[in-house]
Amino acid sequence: MTEAPVGTWDAVRLITVREITARTSSKVYRISSIIMVLAVVGAVIAAKLIDGGGTGSTVGFTPSVAQLAAPFQSVASAVGQIVTTSAVDETVGERQVRDGELDALVMGTPAGLRVVVKQELSEDLRSALTVLARQIALNDQITRVGGDPAAVNSAVDSASFALRTLDPPREHEGARLLLAFVVSFLVYVAILIYGQIVAQGVVEEKSSRIVEILLTTIRPWQLMAGKVLGIGLVGLAQLAVVMVAGIVTGHATDSFTFPSALAGSAALWAAVWFLLGYVVYALVFAALAALVSRQEEIAGVTAPALMLIALPYVAGVFVLPADPDNEFVALMSLIPLFAPMLMPMRSALDVAPVWQVVVSIGLTLLLIVVLVWLAGRIYRNAVLRMGGRVKIKDALRAN
């Protein structure tokens, strides 16, 4: 009794499951996943701690100048500073300054303020205290000439001017820039790592002759498709876990000062472009790796593909932060080989029009169709050839 032949998509599914099982059960995958999650969580927490340490100052006021605490907070707010004030006596206040609990202690009299600090007065506090001292002096002069300081201060506070911005900043520009860096880095690293895993897997099976056994029951393109799909799903799962860990940690620690929809959108585009970019380069890596028979030859044969991955990433990192609307980078982001690294960064910065995103996705999908045929042909004609490196022109010829 003969067994029924394996169906086309059943073969692809079996290879896909085989790759997923093999990759996820390895210690390297588990350890690398844990390390990446811990790195992202640690980075978010560290950013929160660093940012939290510099968002405000604490200033103590002795009873003799306690009435200046409220005006000082108003002055500090007016010059863009966040301060917390407290009422303390001189002895306790100096001890708290020495212990680092207070950044400064204000004492003396309104007409003769004295400030105590541990080592030096920060420029932020210096500016706020200088404005306060000048305000006190101005009020004193107004009183001496018979004026009303409160009325004058009210008039000064209500004074304003009309502002017209020629190039207004984008909403949440700083947060978008941070997200662009994070998203582009994750996509770049994920494509780089999992693309090379595909290459290593192809050469490993070829050198161990396992591929010869597999190809007795399935076709070469089915083996290549299953391998690319299985490793891609593993990579997507790892990327998703890392991004979710970062988003959850950011919200749990209140590290995000921008809408959650912004982070969610960036994460979604990261996943989309990882999938598209991974499929493109995984097909390229699989085809190139089929040309060689030893692991040490992989670096040489895949070097051109690695350059194509690194070039747009470097261009985006160095150009987009200073010039988000750069036309050359925008043009590069439409090219399918460059789009996976550049388009998610431009989307995070909110400088990619919808039509450009649609065009880049369409061209990338078209390239994938071409690569499926081209890479499949190279893989089919080269994967069973042992010995020296197979030339691409020879691999393209039908057997």
C-alpha positions in Angstrom: 0.0 0.0 0.0 1.6 3.3 -1.1 1.2 6.5 0.8 -0.6 9.4 -0.9 1.8 12.1 -2.0 2.0 15.2 0.1 0.0 18.1 -1.2 1.6 21.3 -2.3 0.6 23.4 0.6 0.7 20.5 3.1 4.4 20.3 2.3 4.9 24.0 2.9 3.0 23.7 6.1 5.0 20.7 7.4 8.3 22.5 6.7 7.0 25.7 8.3 6.0 23.8 11.5 9.3 22.0 11.5 11.2 25.3 11.4 9.0 26.9 14.1 9.4 23.9 16.4 13.2 23.8 15.8 13.8 27.5 16.3 11.5 28.1 19.3 12.8 25.0 21.2 16.4 26.1 21.0 18.0 27.7 24.0 19.5 30.4 21.9 16.1 31.7 20.8 14.7 31.6 24.4 17.8 33.4 25.9 17.9 36.0 23.1 14.2 36.7 23.6 14.6 37.2 27.3 17.7 39.4 26.8 15.8 41.6 24.2 12.8 41.9 26.4 14.9 42.8 29.4 16.9 45.3 27.3 13.8 47.1 26.2 12.1 47.1 29.6 15.4 48.3 31.2 15.8 51.1 28.6 12.2 52.3 29.2 12.7 52.3 33.0 16.1 54.0 32.7 14.7 56.7 30.5 11.9 57.2 33.1 14.4 57.5 35.9 16.7 59.8 34.0 13.9 62.0 32.9 12.3 61.9 36.3 15.5 63.1 37.9 15.6 66.3 35.9 12.0 67.4 35.6 11.8 69.6 38.6 13.5 71.1 41.7 12.7 71.3 45.3 13.1 74.6 47.1 12.6 75.3 50.8 11.5 78.7 52.3 12.2 79.7 55.8 9.3 81.5 57.8 10.8 84.9 57.1 10.3 84.5 53.4 7.4 82.0 53.4 5.1 84.4 51.6 7.4 84.3 48.6 6.8 80.5 47.9 3.7 81.0 45.8 5.1 83.9 43.8 8.2 81.9 43.2 6.2 79.0 41.8 4.4 81.4 39.4 7.7 82.9 38.3 9.3 79.4 37.8 6.3 78.3 35.7 6.5 81.4 33.6 10.1 80.7 32.7 9.3 77.0 32.0 10.6 75.4 35.2 8.8 73.0 37.5 9.5 73.5 41.2 8.1 72.1 44.5 8.3 74.4 47.5 8.1 73.6 51.2 8.2 75.6 54.5 11.2 74.7 56.8 13.2 76.4 59.5 16.8 77.4 58.8 18.4 74.5 60.7 16.3 71.8 59.2 16.5 73.4 55.7 20.3 73.4 55.7 20.4 69.8 56.8 18.0 68.8 54.0 20.1 70.8 51.5 23.2 68.9 52.7 21.4 65.5 52.4 20.1 66.3 48.9 16.5 66.5 49.9 16.3 70.2 48.9 18.0 71.7 45.9 18.0 75.1 47.5 17.0 76.9 50.7 15.7 80.5 50.5 16.1 82.6 53.7 16.7 86.2 54.8 14.1 88.9 54.0 12.1 89.8 50.8 14.4 92.8 50.4 17.6 90.7 51.0 17.2 87.2 49.9 19.9 84.6 50.7 20.0 81.2 49.0 21.8 78.1 50.3 22.8 75.2 48.1 25.0 72.2 48.6 27.6 72.9 45.9 26.2 75.1 43.1 23.0 76.6 42.0 21.5 75.2 38.8 21.0 77.6 35.9 17.2 76.8 36.0 16.9 77.8 39.6 19.2 80.8 39.1 17.0 82.1 36.4 13.8 81.7 38.4 15.3 83.2 41.6 16.8 86.1 39.6 13.3 86.9 38.1 11.8 86.7 41.6 14.4 89.1 43.1 13.8 91.6 40.3 10.0 91.3 40.7 10.4 92.1 44.4 12.6 95.1 43.6 10.2 96.4 41.0 7.2 96.0 43.4 9.1 98.0 46.0 9.8 100.9 43.6 6.2 100.9 42.5 5.0 101.2 46.1 7.4 104.0 46.8 6.0 106.1 44.0 2.4 105.5 45.2 1.5 102.8 42.6 -0.3 99.5 43.1 2.1 96.6 42.5 -0.8 94.1 42.1 -2.3 96.1 39.3 1.1 96.6 37.6 1.8 92.8 37.9 -1.6 91.9 36.5 -1.0 94.2 33.5 2.4 92.7 32.9 1.1 89.1 33.2 -1.7 89.8 30.7 0.7 91.4 28.1 1.2 89.2 25.1 2.2 89.2 21.4 0.9 87.6 18.3 3.0 84.7 17.0 3.1 83.4 13.4 5.2 80.2 12.8 6.5 79.7 9.3 7.4 76.0 9.9 5.3 74.8 12.9 6.7 71.8 14.8 4.8 68.5 14.3 2.7 67.3 17.2 4.7 65.1 19.6 7.8 65.7 17.5 10.3 64.5 20.2 8.2 61.4 20.9 7.9 60.6 17.2 11.7 60.9 16.7 12.3 58.5 19.6 9.8 56.0 18.2 11.3 56.3 14.7 14.7 55.4 16.1 13.3 52.4 18.1 11.1 51.1 15.3 13.8 51.4 12.6 16.4 49.7 14.8 14.1 46.8 15.7 13.1 46.2 12.1 16.7 46.5 10.9 18.1 44.1 13.5 15.2 41.6 13.0 15.6 41.5 9.2 19.4 41.2 9.6 19.3 38.4 12.2 16.5 36.3 10.7 17.6 36.7 7.1 21.0 35.3 8.1 19.3 32.5 10.0 17.6 31.5 6.8 21.0 31.5 5.0 22.6 29.4 7.8 19.8 26.9 7.7 20.1 26.4 4.0 23.8 25.8 4.1 23.5 23.6 7.2 21.0 21.3 5.4 23.0 21.4 2.2 26.3 20.5 3.9 24.7 17.7 6.0 22.9 16.2 3.0 19.6 16.5 4.8 18.3 18.5 1.8 18.8 15.5 -0.4 16.5 13.5 1.8 13.9 16.2 2.0 13.9 16.8 -1.8 13.0 13.2 -2.4 9.4 13.9 -1.2 8.9 17.6 -1.7 9.9 20.2 -4.3 12.7 22.7 -3.8 10.4 25.7 -3.8 8.2 24.1 -1.1 11.3 23.6 1.1 12.4 27.2 0.6 8.9 28.6 1.1 8.4 26.6 4.3 11.8 27.6 5.7 11.2 31.3 4.9 7.7 31.3 6.3 8.6 29.3 9.5 11.6 31.4 10.4 9.6 34.6 9.6 6.8 33.7 12.0 9.3 33.0 14.7 10.9 36.4 14.1 7.6 38.2 14.1 6.6 36.5 17.4 9.8 37.6 19.0 9.5 41.2 17.6 5.9 41.4 18.9 6.9 40.2 22.4 9.6 42.8 22.6 7.3 45.7 21.3 4.5 44.7 23.7 6.9 44.5 26.6 8.2 48.0 25.8 4.7 49.5 25.4 3.3 47.8 28.6 6.3 48.9 30.6 6.1 52.5 29.2 2.5 52.8 30.3 3.0 51.1 33.7 5.8 53.5 34.5 4.2 56.5 32.9 7.2 56.9 30.7 5.1 57.8 27.7 4.1 61.4 27.3 2.4 60.8 24.0 -0.9 59.1 23.1 -0.9 55.3 23.2 -2.3 55.3 19.7 1.0 56.8 18.5 3.0 53.9 20.0 0.4 51.4 18.7 0.6 52.8 15.2 4.4 52.7 15.2 4.3 49.1 16.4 1.8 48.0 13.8 3.9 49.5 10.9 7.0 47.9 12.4 5.3 44.5 12.2 4.1 45.1 8.6 7.5 46.3 7.4 9.3 43.5 9.2 7.2 41.0 7.4 7.6 42.6 4.0 11.3 43.3 4.5 12.0 39.8 5.9 10.3 38.0 3.0 12.3 40.1 0.5 15.7 39.5 2.1 14.9 35.9 3.3 14.3 35.0 -0.3 17.6 36.7 -1.3 19.5 35.0 1.5 18.1 31.6 0.7 19.0 31.9 -2.9 22.5 33.2 -2.2 23.2 30.6 0.5 22.2 27.8 -1.9 25.3 28.8 -4.0 27.7 27.6 -1.3 28.3 24.5 0.7 30.1 25.6 3.9 29.1 27.9 6.7 32.3 30.0 6.4 31.3 31.0 2.9 28.0 32.5 3.9 29.5 35.9 4.8 31.1 36.3 1.5 28.1 35.4 -0.6 25.6 37.4 1.4 27.8 40.6 1.7 25.9 42.5 -1.1 22.6 41.8 0.6 23.9 43.0 4.0 25.0 46.2 2.4 21.6 46.8 0.9 20.1 46.4 4.4 22.6 48.6 6.1 22.7 51.5 3.5 19.1 52.7 4.0 19.2 52.3 7.7 22.3 54.4 8.1 20.8 57.0 5.7 17.6 57.2 7.7 19.4 57.5 11.1 21.7 60.2 10.0 19.5 62.2 7.7 15.9 62.0 8.9 16.3 63.4 12.5 17.7 66.7 11.1 15.7 66.8 7.8 12.5 64.6 8.1 11.3 65.9 4.7 14.5 65.0 2.8 13.5 64.3 -0.7 16.3 61.9 -1.5 15.4 59.7 1.5 11.7 59.9 0.5 12.7 58.6 -2.9 14.8 55.8 -1.4 11.9 54.8 0.8 9.9 54.0 -2.3 12.5 51.5 -3.5 11.4 48.0 -2.3 14.9 46.9 -1.1 15.1 50.1 1.0 11.5 50.6 2.0 11.5 48.2 5.0 14.1 50.2 6.8 13.1 53.7 5.8 9.3 53.7 5.6 8.6 52.7 9.2 10.9 55.5 10.3 9.1 58.0 8.1 5.7 56.8 9.2 6.7 57.2 12.9 7.8 60.8 12.1 4.5 61.4 10.3 6.2 62.6 7.1 5.2 59.8 4.7 2.0 60.6 2.7 -0.5 57.8 2.4 0.2 57.5 -1.4 3.9 56.9 -0.8 3.1 54.2 1.8 0.7 52.5 -0.6 3.2 52.8 -3.5 6.1 51.4 -1.5 4.0 48.4 -0.2 2.7 47.7 -3.8 6.2 47.8 -5.2 7.6 45.6 -2.4 4.8 43.0 -3.0 5.6 43.1 -6.7 9.3 42.5 -5.9 8.4 39.6 -3.7 6.5 38.0 -6.6 9.6 38.4 -8.8 11.9 37.0 -6.1 9.7 34.0 -5.5 10.3 33.0 -9.1 14.0 34.1 -9.3 15.1 32.9 -5.9 13.2 29.7 -6.4 15.0 29.0 -9.6 18.4 29.7 -8.1 17.6 27.6 -5.1 16.3 24.7 -7.1 19.3 24.5 -9.4 22.0 25.1 -6.8 20.9 23.5 -3.6 21.9 20.0 -4.6 25.3 21.1 -6.1 28.1 20.3 -3.7 31.7 21.4 -3.7 32.8 24.9 -4.8 30.6 28.0 -5.1 28.0 27.9 -7.8 27.9 30.9 -10.1 24.6 32.7 -10.3 24.4 32.5 -14.1 24.9 28.7 -13.8 22.2 28.5 -11.1 19.7 30.3 -13.3 20.1 27.8 -16.1 17.6 25.0 -16.1 19.0 21.6 -15.3 
